[in-house]
Amino acid sequence: MIERIIDVSEEPVRMRVRDGLLVISRDEGDDFTLPLPEVGVLVVSHPQVTYTQAVLSGIAEAGGAFIACNGKRTPVGIMMPLAAHFAQGERFEKQMSAAKPTLNRLWQQIVKAKINAQARLLKETRGEDFGLSTMAIKVKSGDPENIEGQASRRYWPALFSDERFKRDRDAPDQNRHLNYGYAVLRAIICRAVCASGLHPSIGIHHHNRYDSFRLASDVMEPFRPAVDRAVVAWMRDNDPLGPMDKKVKEHLIRAMIDKYSFEGEERTLFDISVKTSQSLAGVYEGKRKGLVLPDI
């Protein structure tokens, strides 16, 4: 099945459901239609878009995610499927009762995978990894020394060749591009987590009480360099302070639907995130010791 990311930001449209299809109508031109199960993520940022209740319920029932944006075209909310796995209740119980040593071991694996992915991206784009590969080796169970944070402080200035660059969600530069890309990626991960029968708000490491998708925030960490690579590529020929227009979003979304080498096959992030989430469910159920993590 083809899973699509649809961004509605350039013009007012009307969305409705007809015979199991999402129908997008414009004032000019033919209707655009596609089966609801093919809607992986729907992003709506144009203020004059209208849609029926059947659109939201249909996407959720088919296992898709919906992202709402504010007046600045910044993602501010995600709607996820409520029930997406036959053993959901049982897996919730296993997830909530996971022992602290298990959670610490899981976080160690995630942080190592993230830092190694960042190291590979730096080597690819800047010719060296700035010591991140060595730092990844030092990550202990639960990352008590916060090697993740130390690596981040090296990673961001090196990635953009700017000693002053910091990851600031409110900054008007390429941080906006990262925000958008991460929001779409987070929806993909949320979708995979729910499809695996896990609760997205019961995290492994993240504990922010205002974050309703803490588990997705954990699982997505090793996937982030896929977005980072796309942003770096865009910045080679474009102004960091330029508009977040259709071309930028198309470029970022392409990184989400591209195929990546995974376990000897070419897979999309949709596929890989499901594999990772299913392996996490297996750990909670005592059937696995470790996670299946991406090698982005």
C-alpha positions in Angstrom: 0.0 0.0 0.0 1.2 3.5 -0.9 1.3 5.8 2.1 1.2 9.5 1.3 1.9 12.8 3.1 -0.5 15.5 2.0 0.2 19.1 2.8 -2.7 21.6 2.3 -1.2 25.1 2.6 -1.2 26.9 -0.7 -4.9 27.5 -1.4 -8.4 27.1 0.2 -9.9 23.7 -0.5 -12.9 21.6 0.7 -12.4 18.1 1.9 -15.0 15.4 2.2 -15.3 11.6 2.1 -17.0 9.7 -0.8 -17.2 6.0 -1.1 -14.1 5.4 1.0 -12.1 8.1 -0.8 -10.8 11.4 0.5 -12.0 14.1 -1.9 -10.2 17.4 -2.1 -12.0 20.1 -4.1 -10.6 23.4 -5.4 -12.4 26.4 -6.8 -10.6 25.7 -10.1 -9.5 22.3 -11.5 -10.7 18.8 -11.0 -11.1 17.1 -7.6 -8.2 15.2 -6.2 -9.1 11.8 -4.7 -7.3 8.9 -3.0 -8.3 6.0 -0.8 -8.4 6.9 2.9 -5.9 4.0 3.8 -3.3 5.7 1.7 -3.4 8.9 3.8 -0.4 8.4 6.0 -0.3 12.0 7.2 -2.5 15.0 6.4 -1.1 18.4 7.2 -3.5 21.4 7.1 -2.1 24.9 7.4 -4.2 27.1 5.1 -6.7 29.0 7.3 -9.6 28.7 4.8 -9.6 24.9 4.4 -12.8 23.2 5.4 -13.4 19.5 6.0 -16.3 17.4 7.3 -16.3 15.2 10.4 -16.1 12.2 8.1 -12.7 13.3 6.9 -11.2 13.3 10.5 -12.9 10.1 11.6 -12.2 8.4 8.3 -8.5 9.2 8.4 -8.2 8.1 12.1 -10.2 4.9 11.4 -7.9 4.0 8.5 -4.9 4.5 10.8 -3.7 7.9 9.5 -2.5 11.0 11.3 -3.8 14.6 11.1 -1.6 17.6 11.8 -3.2 21.1 12.4 -1.1 24.2 11.9 -1.5 27.7 13.3 -1.6 31.1 11.5 2.2 31.0 11.1 1.9 27.6 9.3 3.6 25.9 12.3 2.3 22.5 13.4 0.5 22.8 16.7 -1.5 19.6 17.1 -1.7 16.0 16.1 -4.8 13.7 16.0 -4.0 10.0 16.1 -6.0 6.7 15.9 -7.6 5.7 19.2 -7.6 1.9 18.6 -5.3 0.4 16.0 -4.3 -3.1 17.3 -6.3 -6.1 18.5 -4.1 -6.6 21.6 -3.9 -2.9 22.5 -5.2 -3.2 26.1 -2.8 -6.1 27.0 0.1 -4.2 25.5 -0.8 -1.0 27.4 -0.5 -3.0 30.6 2.9 -4.4 29.7 4.1 -1.0 28.6 3.0 0.7 31.9 4.6 -2.1 34.0 8.0 -2.0 32.3 10.8 -2.2 34.8 13.2 0.8 35.2 16.3 -1.3 34.1 14.4 -2.2 30.9 13.6 1.4 30.2 17.1 2.5 30.9 18.4 -0.2 28.5 16.0 0.9 25.8 17.0 4.5 26.2 20.7 3.6 25.9 20.0 1.8 22.6 18.0 4.8 21.3 20.6 7.4 22.2 23.5 5.3 20.7 21.5 4.9 17.5 20.8 8.6 17.4 24.4 9.7 18.0 25.7 7.2 15.5 23.2 8.5 12.9 24.3 12.1 13.6 28.0 11.0 13.3 27.3 9.4 9.9 25.5 12.6 8.7 28.4 14.8 9.8 30.9 12.6 8.0 28.7 12.6 4.9 28.2 16.4 4.8 31.3 17.8 6.6 33.9 15.1 6.0 34.3 14.1 9.7 32.1 13.1 12.6 33.6 15.5 15.2 34.1 12.7 17.7 30.4 11.6 17.9 31.2 8.0 17.0 33.4 7.8 20.1 30.8 9.5 22.2 28.2 7.0 21.2 30.4 4.2 22.6 30.4 5.9 26.0 26.6 5.9 26.4 25.6 3.8 29.4 22.3 2.4 30.5 19.9 5.3 30.9 22.5 7.8 29.7 23.2 9.1 33.2 26.1 11.3 31.9 23.8 12.9 29.3 26.0 12.0 26.4 23.1 12.8 24.1 23.2 16.4 25.2 26.9 16.6 24.9 26.8 15.2 21.4 24.0 17.7 20.5 26.2 20.6 21.5 28.8 19.5 19.0 26.4 18.3 16.3 24.4 21.4 15.5 27.2 23.9 15.0 29.1 21.4 13.0 26.1 20.4 10.9 25.4 24.0 9.7 29.0 25.1 9.9 28.1 27.9 12.3 29.5 28.0 15.8 26.6 30.2 16.9 23.8 27.9 15.7 21.6 26.4 18.4 18.5 24.3 18.2 15.9 26.9 19.1 12.2 26.1 18.2 11.3 29.8 18.1 14.2 31.0 16.0 13.2 32.4 12.5 16.0 30.6 10.7 16.4 26.9 9.5 15.0 25.9 12.9 11.6 26.5 11.2 12.4 23.8 8.7 13.5 21.4 11.4 10.2 22.1 13.3 8.1 21.3 10.3 10.1 18.2 9.3 10.1 16.9 12.9 6.3 17.4 13.2 5.6 15.3 10.2 8.2 12.7 11.3 6.6 12.6 14.8 3.2 11.9 13.2 4.7 9.0 11.3 6.2 7.6 14.5 2.9 8.2 16.4 1.1 6.3 13.7 3.5 3.4 13.9 3.4 3.3 17.7 -0.4 3.2 17.7 -0.5 0.5 15.0 1.7 -1.6 17.3 -0.7 -1.4 20.1 1.3 0.9 22.3 0.2 4.1 24.0 2.0 7.1 22.6 1.9 9.1 25.9 3.7 6.5 28.0 7.3 7.3 27.3 10.6 5.6 27.8 12.6 8.6 28.8 10.7 11.8 28.0 8.4 12.8 30.9 7.2 16.3 29.9 3.6 16.3 31.3 2.6 18.7 28.5 3.7 16.2 25.8 0.9 13.9 24.9 3.1 11.8 22.6 6.1 11.1 24.8 6.8 7.6 23.4 6.8 9.0 19.9 9.3 11.7 21.1 11.5 8.8 22.3 11.2 6.5 19.4 11.8 9.2 16.8 15.2 10.2 18.0 17.3 8.0 15.7 15.1 9.0 12.8 15.7 12.7 13.1 18.8 12.8 10.9 16.6 12.0 7.9 15.0 15.5 8.5 18.4 17.1 9.3 19.9 15.9 6.0 17.0 17.4 4.1 17.4 20.7 5.9 21.1 20.9 5.3 20.6 20.1 1.6 18.1 22.9 1.3 20.3 25.4 3.1 23.1 24.9 0.5 21.2 27.1 -2.0 18.6 28.9 0.0 18.3 31.6 2.7 17.6 30.3 6.2 15.3 33.3 6.7 13.4 32.6 3.5 9.7 31.8 3.4 8.4 28.4 4.4 6.6 27.9 1.1 5.4 25.0 -1.0 8.9 24.3 -2.4 10.4 24.0 1.0 7.7 21.6 2.3 7.9 19.5 -0.8 11.6 19.1 -0.3 11.2 18.2 3.4 8.3 15.8 2.7 10.3 14.0 0.0 12.8 13.0 2.8 9.9 11.3 4.6 8.7 9.3 1.6 12.1 8.4 0.2 13.4 4.8 0.7 16.2 4.0 2.9 18.4 0.9 3.2 17.1 -1.2 6.1 17.8 -4.9 6.9 19.0 -5.4 3.3 15.9 -3.9 1.7 14.8 -0.5 0.5 12.1 0.7 2.9 10.2 4.0 3.7 10.2 5.6 7.1 6.6 4.4 7.4 7.8 0.8 7.2 10.9 1.2 9.3 9.0 3.0 12.1 6.5 0.2 12.3 9.4 -2.4 12.6 10.9 -0.3 15.4 7.6 0.1 17.2 6.8 -3.6 16.9 10.2 -4.5 18.3 9.5 -2.2 21.2 6.2 -4.0 21.9 8.2 -7.3 21.8 10.6 -6.0 24.5 7.6 -5.0 26.7 6.2 -8.5 26.3 9.5 -10.1 27.1 9.9 -11.6 23.7 12.9 -9.5 22.7 16.0 -8.0 24.4 16.5 -5.0 22.1 15.0 -2.7 19.5 15.2 -2.9 15.8 16.5 0.6 15.1 17.0 2.5 11.8 20.4 3.0 10.2 19.5 6.3 8.5 
